[in-house]
Amino acid sequence: MNGWGVLLSASVLMICSVVVSHAQAQAAKKTQAVAPASQAQTPKQVMSQHTDDLRTLMQTLYELHPEELAKSTQVGAREMTEWVFDGKAGWKFDAIRRTQQAEAIALVFDPEYTGDRILALVVGLETLLFHAYGGKNEYEIPTHVDDKSVAQVACQLQSLQKQLPAGATQVSVLNQAATQQLIQQTLQTIIQRIRGKYPSQRAEDFNC
């Protein structure tokens, strides 16, 4: 096997390893998230699970795309992820123009944007979610939330799922099949968790 063949094989193995690790982490979280019916989870607990999913997604994507990580920092994927989620920036980062929610997510698909698209994606998703739950951040989630707002955010995530394949034709970071798969899996997990809170509602009641 020539040098190029060895390099290609190593890259494929690395991507497979990252994807498998992500899948195993997601499976473990799903197992831990199953609670007895008598122990209904609070909105804050559900939001915490969403946050854990996005933490895992961010770190995994940075490991797959160090070129995106390099746009924001020189530290590793884990350190950057911890800084984003545990830091004091208040979810407003100069690197993504201090945008949040849909505005931040829009940067991911903007062909003229040259910044960190992974940061834009995860910040957009996290802020979209905790605002839907009525919180200022992922920690300050009220006991009672607006069910329609939470159900509507599931529709927004579903729309994003449909947007991702088209965006891959314009944005190189979305071009990789493994990247698409990781994002889609995470979105689907969050959507299913949200809809699991509304077992009596029909799909059309989500106004998607």
HELIX and SHEET records of a PDB file:
HELIX    1   1 GLY A    3  ALA A   33  1                                  31    
HELIX    2   2 PRO A   43  LEU A   64  1                                  22    
HELIX    3   3 PRO A   66  LEU A   69  1                                   4    
HELIX    4   4 ALA A   77  ASP A   86  1                                  10    
HELIX    5   5 ASP A   94  ILE A   96  5                                   3    
HELIX    6   6 GLN A  101  PHE A  109  1                                   9    
HELIX    7   7 ARG A  117  ALA A  132  1                                  16    
HELIX    8   8 ASP A  147  GLY A  167  1                                  21    
HELIX    9   9 SER A  172  LEU A  174  5                                   3    
HELIX   10  10 ALA A  177  ARG A  195  1                                  19    
HELIX   11  11 ALA A  203  PHE A  206  5                                   4    
END                                                                             
